[in-house]
Amino acid sequence: MENHADHQHDHEGHDHSHDHAVVSTGKATDRERVLGAMSYIGPLFVVSYLMAENSKFVKFHANQGLVFFLAALVVKIVLGTIVVAAFVPAMVSQRYGMGMMYGFGGVGTVVNIVMLAIVVLAVFAIVKAAQGEQWEMPVIGKWARKISI
């Protein structure tokens, strides 16, 4: 038995609940919400884009997912470089009896906080897309608007 509350009707009574495009009410379909959410899971933004068809909703999230992925990749490379640069002096200082006084001390904590922030931001974007919202990420969203894949 179908639940009629789940169906979307326009002012003429036509049922649009199974359309694959964004309906006139601005609501994203289930398919679009899934593809939008996938855009924030690593390189899966490519799958979302390829399956977007003419959906502005999915393309919005795929563009933002691309910029987020690239920005997170750059952050990870920079953090990895910092960790290596901090690790060598820490090993030298430990070898000569200075413990962790210099170098590596708080770098691990900073790296963990930044990585956690990336994960939290991705989860938040996934939830927003799954709810059918076009939430613009701080900074990332502005960059995403400037590109069109």
Disulfide bonds with the S-S distance in Angstrom:
none
